[in-house]
Each structure stands twice: as C-alpha cells, then as structure tokens.
C-alpha cells in the first residue's frame, strides 16, 4: 500500500523534497519503493539468520545479490539510464531475498537442523 501511495504521490513528494528541477525524476521513485518492498523482508530474514547463528547465509545472500545487481546495472543503465539503475536495485534486492528465503526455508518448515 505504501509503494502504491508513493507512486501516486511521487511527483508531489519529489517536488516537495527537491524542487521543480527534479520533478522529472518522480517516475523513478516508484521503482525505488518497489525495491524497498523487497529489501525490508530480506533485512528481517538476515537478522533471523544471524539470530539462528547462520551468519554465513547472510554473507552468501549478499555475495549473490551484489554481482547480480552489478550485472543488471551494467546491462540496463547504458540503455535506460537512471530507470535501469532503479530496475537493477529491484533485481539485486530480489535476488538477496530469494537466497535468504531458500536458505531459511527448512527452519520455517519446522526442521531446525539447518
């Protein structure tokens, strides 16, 4: 709901925060907010992994997410500019979330033998 509200109010928010000169960047806010939707649960899962003494899982998730985000940026930014970077953030955070969910699935199923 917050992402949708942010998308709908993006132009107003960007203009309010940065002035009319930056109003053209408003469409990017929706994509950055979408990346935030993926980043927040991955941060919660990262903390859960640390609490379960699985720091290595967090390192692996970010070791996967970083090159995925960089490869996406190298591919998308030349053709799409800032929009391509916003998409790269979405892809990178999504890959971190997938690795964390996949790695912690056994614990959440009740098999605490991770």
N, C-alpha and C positions, 0 to 999 in steps of 0.2 A: 504494500500500500504506500509506503514511504517513497519507493522508487517511482511509482506512478505519479504521486503528488509532486515529486521533484521534477519529473519530466514535464508535467503540465505547467509547473511554475518556473521552469528553467530560465526562460528569458528574463522574467522579473527578478529572480534570485541573482543571476549573473550581473544584470544591470545594477541592482541594488548594491552588490558587493564590490564590483569593479568598475562600474560606469558604462556609459553607452558605447565606448570604444571596444568593449569586449562582448557586446550583445551577440555578435556573430558566433561566439563560442558556445552559446547556450545549448545547441543540439548535442554537444559532447557530454554535457552533464548527465544526461540520461544513461549513456553508456558507462560512464564512471560510476554512477549509482548502481547500475546492474552488476558491475564488478564488485562493488561493496557488498552486495547481497551474497556473493559467493565468498568473499573474504571473511565476513563475520563468522559464519559457521565453521570455516576452516580454522580460524583462531580459537574458537571454543574447542574443536576437536584436537588442536595442537596442545592446548592446555590439559585436556583429558589424557592425551598420550603421555605428557610429562608427568602428570599425577600418577599414572599407571607404571611409571618408570620405563617408558618407551621413548626416550629422547631420540633414539636413532630413527624412529619412524618419522619424527618431525624433520630431522635433517634430510632424510630420503625424500620426503614430500617436497621440500623446498629445492632440493637438488634436482628434482624432476621439473618443478614449476618454473624455475629460473631459465633454463635453456629453452623450454617450450615457449615462454613469453618472449625471450630474445629472438628465437627463430620466427615467431609470429610477427614481431616488430620489424625484423629485417625484411620480411616478405610484404607486410601490409603498409608500413609507413611510406615507402617510396611512392606508392600509388594513391594512397588515401590520406597521407599527412597525419594530422592530429587525430582524426577519426580512426585511422589504422592503429595508432598507439592506444586509443581507448579500447578498441577491439582486442589488442594484444594483452592489455590488462585483464580483460574479461577471460580470455583464453588461459592466461597464466594462473589466475586465481582459481579458475575452474579445474585446472589440472592438479593443483595442490589439494583442492577439496576432494577430488576423485581418489587421489592416492591415500589421503587420510581416511576417507570412508572405507575404501577397500582394505586398508591395513588394520583398521579397528573393528571391522565387521564381526570377527569372531568374538570379541569381548561383548559387543552389544547383542549378540545372539545368545549369550549366556555361557559361552565356552571361554572361561577366563585363563586359558592356557596359552595366551599369546606368547 
